[in-house]
Amino acid sequence: MIDFPHSPPEGYSYEFTEPKCNTFAIWLCHPDVYTYTSHPVKTIWGFYRSNKKTYHAPIDSNKVGKKVLINNTTSFSAMQLKLNPLEAVLFS
């Protein structure tokens, strides 16, 4: 398994699956009930490559994207924010 440093947001949880050898998909499981489905809703947080010990942003739920620094991610997503300097101050 992986040593994932983020704690899930309040009410959420994480689920880890291994769709490919040495690649883990990290899913953020939602606590809310949605009217369009009776199944639990989850979104892809990102991926972890255990052989390289690297985290990756998702392209989609099946495709591994670019490598990211875990310190530059949030508990909601590995997607990198493109902030101007003022936004970076506000959201840090």
N, CA and C atoms as a LAMMPS dump frame, in Angstrom:
ITEM: TIMESTEP
0
ITEM: NUMBER OF ATOMS
276
ITEM: BOX BOUNDS ff ff ff
-5.0000000000000000e+02 5.0000000000000000e+02
-5.0000000000000000e+02 5.0000000000000000e+02
-5.0000000000000000e+02 5.0000000000000000e+02
ITEM: ATOMS id mol type element x y z
1 1 1 N 0.836 -1.189 0
2 1 2 C 0 0 0
3 1 3 C 0.877 1.247 0
4 2 1 N 0.276 2.385 -0.108
5 2 2 C 1.048 3.617 -0.175
6 2 3 C 0.894 4.426 1.107
7 3 1 N 1.894 5.237 1.374
8 3 2 C 1.867 6.138 2.518
9 3 3 C 1.38 7.494 2.01
10 4 1 N 0.052 7.681 2.007
11 4 2 C -0.556 8.886 1.456
12 4 3 C -0.593 9.974 2.529
13 5 1 N 0.022 11.141 2.276
14 5 2 C 0.164 12.149 3.331
15 5 3 C -1.08 12.992 3.618
16 6 1 N -2.039 13.043 2.704
17 6 2 C -3.221 13.874 2.926
18 6 3 C -4.248 13.16 3.809
19 7 1 N -4.952 13.956 4.583
20 7 2 C -6.118 13.456 5.313
21 7 3 C -7.344 13.84 4.492
22 8 1 N -8.344 12.986 4.43
23 8 2 C -9.52 13.343 3.626
24 8 3 C -10.263 14.522 4.236
25 9 1 N -10.894 15.343 3.388
26 9 2 C -11.727 16.429 3.913
27 9 3 C -12.834 15.841 4.79
28 10 1 N -13.412 16.669 5.642
29 10 2 C -14.428 16.193 6.573
30 10 3 C -15.588 15.52 5.833
31 11 1 N -15.912 14.306 6.246
32 11 2 C -17.007 13.553 5.65
33 11 3 C -16.594 12.711 4.449
34 12 1 N -15.442 12.983 3.854
35 12 2 C -14.963 12.246 2.685
36 12 3 C -14.047 11.115 3.144
37 13 1 N -13.713 10.236 2.215
38 13 2 C -12.731 9.187 2.475
39 13 3 C -11.955 8.911 1.189
40 14 1 N -10.855 8.204 1.324
41 14 2 C -10.049 7.819 0.162
42 14 3 C -10.183 6.323 -0.08
43 15 1 N -10.081 5.967 -1.351
44 15 2 C -10.08 4.561 -1.752
45 15 3 C -8.909 4.384 -2.698
46 16 1 N -8.162 3.299 -2.529
47 16 2 C -7 3.027 -3.356
48 16 3 C -7.237 1.754 -4.152
49 17 1 N -7.046 1.84 -5.463
50 17 2 C -7.151 0.661 -6.324
51 17 3 C -5.858 0.549 -7.122
52 18 1 N -5.587 -0.623 -7.629
53 18 2 C -4.373 -0.839 -8.418
54 18 3 C -4.772 -1.289 -9.829
55 19 1 N -5.112 -0.316 -10.71
56 19 2 C -5.559 -0.686 -12.056
57 19 3 C -4.45 -1.28 -12.926
58 20 1 N -3.201 -0.913 -12.631
59 20 2 C -2.046 -1.441 -13.366
60 20 3 C -0.977 -1.801 -12.347
61 21 1 N -0.091 -2.68 -12.726
62 21 2 C 0.993 -3.076 -11.839
63 21 3 C 1.82 -1.848 -11.447
64 22 1 N 2.054 -1.671 -10.173
65 22 2 C 2.849 -0.568 -9.613
66 22 3 C 2.205 0.806 -9.76
67 23 1 N 0.953 0.885 -10.178
68 23 2 C 0.25 2.166 -10.291
69 23 3 C -1.044 2.086 -9.493
70 24 1 N -1.17 2.977 -8.52
71 24 2 C -2.369 3.038 -7.695
72 24 3 C -3.209 4.234 -8.097
73 25 1 N -4.497 4.035 -8.238
74 25 2 C -5.447 5.134 -8.44
75 25 3 C -5.95 5.537 -7.061
76 26 1 N -5.943 6.828 -6.787
77 26 2 C -6.411 7.346 -5.508
78 26 3 C -7.744 8.036 -5.762
79 27 1 N -8.795 7.533 -5.136
80 27 2 C -10.15 8.035 -5.34
81 27 3 C -10.612 8.802 -4.111
82 28 1 N -11.295 9.917 -4.334
83 28 2 C -11.928 10.68 -3.263
84 28 3 C -13.407 10.306 -3.252
85 29 1 N -13.848 9.655 -2.176
86 29 2 C -15.229 9.186 -2.074
87 29 3 C -16.08 10.259 -1.409
88 30 1 N -17.164 10.644 -2.062
89 30 2 C -18.042 11.72 -1.605
90 30 3 C -19.031 11.221 -0.562
91 31 1 N -19.35 12.049 0.45
92 31 2 C -20.332 11.646 1.457
93 31 3 C -21.77 11.948 1.033
94 32 1 N -21.938 12.8 0.027
95 32 2 C -23.272 13.265 -0.357
96 32 3 C -24.028 12.21 -1.158
97 33 1 N -25.348 12.306 -1.12
98 33 2 C -26.217 11.458 -1.929
99 33 3 C -26.678 12.303 -3.11
100 34 1 N -26.531 11.765 -4.305
101 34 2 C -26.894 12.489 -5.514
102 34 3 C -28.158 11.882 -6.114
103 35 1 N -28.999 12.722 -6.702
104 35 2 C -30.288 12.254 -7.217
105 35 3 C -30.159 11.411 -8.487
106 36 1 N -29.076 11.548 -9.223
107 36 2 C -28.946 10.845 -10.497
108 36 3 C -28.386 9.436 -10.371
109 37 1 N -27.994 9.016 -9.166
110 37 2 C -27.451 7.673 -9.011
111 37 3 C -27.719 7.151 -7.606
112 38 1 N -27.826 5.849 -7.506
113 38 2 C -27.972 5.227 -6.191
114 38 3 C -26.635 4.685 -5.69
115 39 1 N -25.596 4.793 -6.527
116 39 2 C -24.262 4.321 -6.173
117 39 3 C -23.467 5.435 -5.498
118 40 1 N -22.528 5.067 -4.643
119 40 2 C -21.655 6.087 -4.054
120 40 3 C -20.876 6.809 -5.158
121 41 1 N -20.671 8.106 -4.987
122 41 2 C -19.968 8.905 -5.989
123 41 3 C -18.529 9.104 -5.534
124 42 1 N -17.604 8.934 -6.47
125 42 2 C -16.2 9.184 -6.176
126 42 3 C -15.541 9.836 -7.377
127 43 1 N -14.514 10.609 -7.096
128 43 2 C -13.752 11.283 -8.146
129 43 3 C -12.295 10.873 -8.025
130 44 1 N -11.593 10.923 -9.132
131 44 2 C -10.186 10.55 -9.117
132 44 3 C -9.372 11.685 -8.506
133 45 1 N -8.606 11.389 -7.475
134 45 2 C -7.699 12.38 -6.882
135 45 3 C -6.444 12.466 -7.743
136 46 1 N -5.887 11.32 -8.06
137 46 2 C -4.65 11.248 -8.832
138 46 3 C -4.117 9.83 -8.797
139 47 1 N -2.843 9.694 -9.109
140 47 2 C -2.216 8.38 -9.178
141 47 3 C -0.903 8.376 -8.412
142 48 1 N -0.5 7.175 -7.993
143 48 2 C 0.782 6.982 -7.328
144 48 3 C 1.489 5.83 -8
145 49 1 N 2.72 6.062 -8.422
146 49 2 C 3.543 5.001 -9.021
147 49 3 C 4.491 4.489 -7.949
148 50 1 N 4.234 3.283 -7.474
149 50 2 C 4.984 2.748 -6.339
150 50 3 C 6.427 2.397 -6.696
151 51 1 N 6.69 2.035 -7.936
152 51 2 C 8.06 1.69 -8.311
153 51 3 C 8.956 2.93 -8.375
154 52 1 N 8.375 4.097 -8.673
155 52 2 C 9.143 5.348 -8.738
156 52 3 C 8.892 6.241 -7.535
157 53 1 N 7.887 5.868 -6.717
158 53 2 C 7.486 6.655 -5.546
159 53 3 C 7.134 8.1 -5.929
160 54 1 N 6.329 8.23 -6.989
161 54 2 C 5.923 9.55 -7.482
162 54 3 C 4.409 9.646 -7.572
163 55 1 N 3.909 10.856 -7.356
164 55 2 C 2.483 11.153 -7.506
165 55 3 C 2.26 11.827 -8.843
166 56 1 N 1.086 11.584 -9.448
167 56 2 C 0.774 12.119 -10.77
168 56 3 C -0.64 12.669 -10.787
169 57 1 N -0.812 13.77 -11.499
170 57 2 C -2.148 14.32 -11.724
171 57 3 C -2.865 13.417 -12.731
172 58 1 N -4.172 13.382 -12.68
173 58 2 C -4.897 12.558 -13.652
174 58 3 C -5.162 13.333 -14.95
175 59 1 N -5.136 12.632 -16.062
176 59 2 C -5.667 13.178 -17.316
177 59 3 C -7.161 12.901 -17.312
178 60 1 N -7.515 11.676 -16.976
179 60 2 C -8.891 11.28 -16.676
180 60 3 C -8.787 10.128 -15.682
181 61 1 N -9.873 9.455 -15.411
182 61 2 C -9.844 8.436 -14.364
183 61 3 C -9.025 7.198 -14.729
184 62 1 N -8.624 7.086 -15.986
185 62 2 C -7.841 5.925 -16.423
186 62 3 C -6.425 6.259 -16.863
187 63 1 N -6.128 7.547 -17.059
188 63 2 C -4.831 7.928 -17.628
189 63 3 C -4.007 8.75 -16.642
190 64 1 N -2.767 8.313 -16.471
191 64 2 C -1.825 9.004 -15.594
192 64 3 C -1.251 10.21 -16.328
193 65 1 N -1.249 11.351 -15.646
194 65 2 C -0.727 12.584 -16.233
195 65 3 C 0.672 12.901 -15.731
196 66 1 N 0.972 14.19 -15.684
197 66 2 C 2.308 14.65 -15.305
198 66 3 C 2.588 14.426 -13.824
199 67 1 N 3.873 14.242 -13.54
200 67 2 C 4.328 14.09 -12.163
201 67 3 C 4.102 15.396 -11.415
202 68 1 N 3.678 15.3 -10.148
203 68 2 C 3.445 16.482 -9.315
204 68 3 C 4.184 16.31 -7.995
205 69 1 N 4.491 17.43 -7.371
206 69 2 C 5.05 17.407 -6.025
207 69 3 C 3.88 17.328 -5.053
208 70 1 N 3.928 16.38 -4.141
209 70 2 C 2.808 16.172 -3.232
210 70 3 C 2.527 17.424 -2.407
211 71 1 N 3.528 18.229 -2.138
212 71 2 C 3.329 19.467 -1.372
213 71 3 C 2.524 20.503 -2.15
214 72 1 N 2.436 20.361 -3.461
215 72 2 C 1.686 21.293 -4.3
216 72 3 C 0.281 20.789 -4.609
217 73 1 N -0.161 19.761 -3.9
218 73 2 C -1.497 19.216 -4.124
219 73 3 C -2.379 19.525 -2.916
220 74 1 N -3.677 19.317 -3.078
221 74 2 C -4.619 19.499 -1.971
222 74 3 C -5.249 18.154 -1.634
223 75 1 N -5.998 18.12 -0.574
224 75 2 C -6.666 16.873 -0.21
225 75 3 C -7.792 16.531 -1.183
226 76 1 N -8.195 17.5 -2.027
227 76 2 C -9.258 17.262 -3.004
228 76 3 C -8.741 16.772 -4.353
229 77 1 N -7.512 17.159 -4.741
230 77 2 C -7.046 16.817 -6.081
231 77 3 C -5.54 16.99 -6.22
232 78 1 N -4.971 16.208 -7.138
233 78 2 C -3.566 16.365 -7.488
234 78 3 C -3.393 17.366 -8.625
235 79 1 N -4.499 17.836 -9.188
236 79 2 C -4.431 18.809 -10.271
237 79 3 C -3.749 20.074 -9.76
238 80 1 N -2.845 20.596 -10.554
239 80 2 C -2.09 21.775 -10.161
240 80 3 C -2.856 23.037 -10.52
241 81 1 N -2.91 23.965 -9.573
242 81 2 C -3.559 25.25 -9.819
243 81 3 C -2.576 26.184 -10.507
244 82 1 N -3.067 26.905 -11.495
245 82 2 C -2.247 27.904 -12.182
246 82 3 C -2.695 29.268 -11.676
247 83 1 N -2.01 29.737 -10.652
248 83 2 C -2.412 30.973 -10.002
249 83 3 C -1.45 32.102 -10.338
250 84 1 N -2.01 33.319 -10.464
251 84 2 C -1.12 34.475 -10.59
252 84 3 C -0.605 34.783 -9.189
253 85 1 N 0.378 35.678 -9.047
254 85 2 C 0.969 35.92 -7.721
255 85 3 C -0.028 36.361 -6.652
256 86 1 N -1.022 37.172 -6.997
257 86 2 C -2.017 37.607 -6.018
258 86 3 C -2.874 36.422 -5.569
259 87 1 N -3.309 35.592 -6.505
260 87 2 C -4.098 34.414 -6.167
261 87 3 C -3.292 33.451 -5.295
262 88 1 N -2.012 33.333 -5.596
263 88 2 C -1.157 32.433 -4.819
264 88 3 C -1.107 32.862 -3.358
265 89 1 N -1.051 34.167 -3.114
266 89 2 C -1.057 34.69 -1.739
267 89 3 C -2.401 34.424 -1.083
268 90 1 N -3.48 34.659 -1.806
269 90 2 C -4.819 34.49 -1.25
270 90 3 C -5.146 33.043 -0.908
271 91 1 N -4.704 32.116 -1.737
272 91 2 C -5.089 30.721 -1.569
273 91 3 C -4.028 29.873 -0.862
274 92 1 N -2.967 30.487 -0.388
275 92 2 C -1.935 29.704 0.305
276 92 3 C -2.161 29.674 1.788
